[in-house]
Amino acid sequence: MSFADTALTNVKFVPFWIDDASLEASEPVLAADIQTDLLIVGGGFTGLWTSILAKEENPDRDVVLIEANHIGHGASGRPGAIVSTSVMHGLSNAIRVFPNDLEELERLGHENMDGFMSAIERYKIDCDFEFGGELTVGIGSETDELLDEEFEINREHGHEVERLDEAGTKAQVNSPIFTGAVWSKKRSGTVHPGKLVHGLKKAALSLGVQIHENTPLVSADDLAGKVSVTTDSGSILANKVLLATNAFAAGHKRIKSRVALVRDRLLATEPLTAAQMKSIGWANRQGIYDTRTQMNYMRLTKDNRIIFGGRLGYFFAGDPDPAEDKTEMPYIRLAEAFHRTFPQLADVKISHAWSGPIGLTNRMAVHFQHYFGGKMIYAGGYSGFGVSASRFGARVGLAIADDKQLPELQLEFAKSEPGWIPPEPFRWFGAKVTLYAMDTMDEKGGWRQPWIRFVEKLGFPLT
Ligand SMILES: Cc1cc2nc3c(=O)[nH]c(=O)nc-3n(C[C@H](O)[C@H](O)[C@H](O)COP(=O)(O)OP(=O)(O)OC[C@H]3O[C@@H](n4cnc5c(N)ncnc54)[C@H](O)[C@@H]3O)c2cc1C
């Protein structure tokens, strides 16, 4: 039997972070017709931060949040949860998309991280925050140049970074495939997203936010200067609506023209023993990404499990809950990648496997869509990089909805939208060919390289 077959024998297809009965829905289904100043749709990080920021700013404001399922059901209960300062999917991406606003975006990222941390302290949210930093690791000496560049741009912009050679990298994390790294040491690390999302829910409730779980938005209409939202069992007439539905794109049929739902998969191991921990090192407990096209990312939990992610999938029409994703098949390749990364952990079992919806745009970072004359704003599309950036998305989305005159609202990121993405069935076809090319490019080359370059020309930075 292969490592994957053995390791996955007793796996649970449930996100490790929310495999806890105390995190189930606790708030009532909306069963009335109500009115409110601000309605937030979606109970992930973006929705919860919006509700908290709105109440902190004006405690008298009525704030209602509706969530289709339970709080943390979407990406927020499922990520790798490596936390970064950037609000634009990292410095290199910020340079790619908004080179003229780089300094200001960097400043906003630092400010966001300070606000993120101080709220966690203020609301006493116990979410296993660890500030080990981030390691970008290379696999193969051909990645040296990329790592050198990554190191230089981070250093130039004042980040505390260290360039590690192969021995230095292995001294940090003992994997036979890692050949070099850049270690960004400050203001980044890892968090327990299940505990964070539920801590934010408690904070929102303590501020008087009215939350309704199992209450999906069914329709939204512009009605006499307000927005009328219907659900299965009640309705809401709101002055303003913030759509925090990220990859689900619920709220307006046009959202999907800029946002594609792709899924990414993760595994959690059983807690490692002291001997197993010794065999991998990882004393500084960084969040780790590699630089490959079909990349892997990994981090430790407080009880020393390894969370190992990175196997993208696309389902027709961006199905947010595909049944065929809850079988062993898609996870076998991910388990094999884990085994190649840490062959010394051959006897470790995988306890949980799951996937989560990523709201992908060609900006690779948050954007804002305006509906009904600005009364309804969509804030989302973090493209897999939103655990802390969602607080920024919430703050800017709320300011746009409230028509505030903040200087950052004049920046390009707040005013523009990412590129158009073709509809189905072209989207499905393009996604399938691209995922196959990404998967096999490193071994097989051929037509894959030009195809990947073509997709990159459309604005999606795959390599
Ligand atoms: C596998 C994976 C790994 C990731 N890893 C990282 C990482 O390491 N670091 C990082 O920074 N980011 C990571 N991310 C990204 C990060 O998790 C997201 O950017 C962030 O959680 C987005 O939060 P959100 O509130 O905008 O969206 P979500 O958490 O998806 O919330 C949207 C909510 O809207 C609800 N909803 C949908 N339709 C309706 C409706 N009709 N009515 C009412 N509610 C509705 C959904 O149920 C959901 O709860 C990862 C994401 C995934 C999926």
PDBQT file of the ligand as one rigid body, heavy atoms in Angstrom, charges set to zero:
ROOT
HETATM    1  C1  LIG A 501      -8.330  26.270   0.914  1.00  0.00    +0.000 C 
HETATM    2  C2  LIG A 501      -8.079  27.704   1.256  1.00  0.00    +0.000 A 
HETATM    3  C3  LIG A 501      -6.853  28.076   1.786  1.00  0.00    +0.000 A 
HETATM    4  C4  LIG A 501      -6.625  29.413   2.130  1.00  0.00    +0.000 A 
HETATM    5  N1  LIG A 501      -5.452  29.747   2.751  1.00  0.00    +0.000 NA
HETATM    6  C5  LIG A 501      -5.240  31.027   3.121  1.00  0.00    +0.000 A 
HETATM    7  C6  LIG A 501      -4.061  31.390   3.825  1.00  0.00    +0.000 A 
HETATM    8  O1  LIG A 501      -3.217  30.547   4.158  1.00  0.00    +0.000 OA
HETATM    9  N2  LIG A 501      -3.883  32.702   4.128  1.00  0.00    +0.000 N 
HETATM   10  C7  LIG A 501      -4.803  33.659   3.806  1.00  0.00    +0.000 A 
HETATM   11  O2  LIG A 501      -4.593  34.840   4.113  1.00  0.00    +0.000 OA
HETATM   12  N3  LIG A 501      -5.945  33.324   3.162  1.00  0.00    +0.000 NA
HETATM   13  C8  LIG A 501      -6.190  32.049   2.833  1.00  0.00    +0.000 A 
HETATM   14  N4  LIG A 501      -7.351  31.715   2.214  1.00  0.00    +0.000 N 
HETATM   15  C9  LIG A 501      -8.313  32.785   1.866  1.00  0.00    +0.000 C 
HETATM   16  C10 LIG A 501      -9.202  33.212   3.035  1.00  0.00    +0.000 C 
HETATM   17  O3  LIG A 501      -9.673  32.085   3.718  1.00  0.00    +0.000 OA
HETATM   18  C11 LIG A 501     -10.380  34.013   2.475  1.00  0.00    +0.000 C 
HETATM   19  O4  LIG A 501      -9.895  35.067   1.676  1.00  0.00    +0.000 OA
HETATM   20  C12 LIG A 501     -11.278  34.603   3.541  1.00  0.00    +0.000 C 
HETATM   21  O5  LIG A 501     -11.666  33.627   4.473  1.00  0.00    +0.000 OA
HETATM   22  C13 LIG A 501     -12.486  35.227   2.872  1.00  0.00    +0.000 C 
HETATM   23  O6  LIG A 501     -13.436  35.552   3.831  1.00  0.00    +0.000 OA
HETATM   24  P1  LIG A 501     -14.857  36.034   3.354  1.00  0.00    +0.000 P 
HETATM   25  O7  LIG A 501     -15.643  36.359   4.575  1.00  0.00    +0.000 OA
HETATM   26  O8  LIG A 501     -14.725  37.116   2.341  1.00  0.00    +0.000 OA
HETATM   27  O9  LIG A 501     -15.484  34.795   2.582  1.00  0.00    +0.000 OA
HETATM   28  P2  LIG A 501     -16.121  33.437   3.161  1.00  0.00    +0.000 P 
HETATM   29  O10 LIG A 501     -15.466  33.014   4.405  1.00  0.00    +0.000 OA
HETATM   30  O11 LIG A 501     -16.171  32.464   2.053  1.00  0.00    +0.000 OA
HETATM   31  O12 LIG A 501     -17.581  33.882   3.558  1.00  0.00    +0.000 OA
HETATM   32  C14 LIG A 501     -18.636  34.016   2.633  1.00  0.00    +0.000 C 
HETATM   33  C15 LIG A 501     -19.894  33.561   3.362  1.00  0.00    +0.000 C 
HETATM   34  O13 LIG A 501     -21.040  33.887   2.572  1.00  0.00    +0.000 OA
HETATM   35  C16 LIG A 501     -22.003  32.888   2.836  1.00  0.00    +0.000 C 
HETATM   36  N5  LIG A 501     -23.021  32.917   1.773  1.00  0.00    +0.000 N 
HETATM   37  C17 LIG A 501     -22.923  32.418   0.518  1.00  0.00    +0.000 A 
HETATM   38  N6  LIG A 501     -24.083  32.611  -0.142  1.00  0.00    +0.000 NA
HETATM   39  C18 LIG A 501     -24.918  33.262   0.695  1.00  0.00    +0.000 A 
HETATM   40  C19 LIG A 501     -26.259  33.730   0.604  1.00  0.00    +0.000 A 
HETATM   41  N7  LIG A 501     -26.990  33.558  -0.512  1.00  0.00    +0.000 N 
HETATM   42  N8  LIG A 501     -26.815  34.334   1.680  1.00  0.00    +0.000 NA
HETATM   43  C20 LIG A 501     -26.096  34.502   2.836  1.00  0.00    +0.000 A 
HETATM   44  N9  LIG A 501     -24.825  34.062   2.984  1.00  0.00    +0.000 NA
HETATM   45  C21 LIG A 501     -24.249  33.461   1.925  1.00  0.00    +0.000 A 
HETATM   46  C22 LIG A 501     -21.198  31.600   2.842  1.00  0.00    +0.000 C 
HETATM   47  O14 LIG A 501     -21.883  30.545   3.477  1.00  0.00    +0.000 OA
HETATM   48  C23 LIG A 501     -19.934  32.051   3.588  1.00  0.00    +0.000 C 
HETATM   49  O15 LIG A 501     -19.995  31.781   4.973  1.00  0.00    +0.000 OA
HETATM   50  C24 LIG A 501      -7.626  30.393   1.880  1.00  0.00    +0.000 A 
HETATM   51  C25 LIG A 501      -8.855  30.010   1.349  1.00  0.00    +0.000 A 
HETATM   52  C26 LIG A 501      -9.092  28.677   1.049  1.00  0.00    +0.000 A 
HETATM   53  C27 LIG A 501     -10.432  28.280   0.521  1.00  0.00    +0.000 C 
ENDROOT
TORSDOF 0
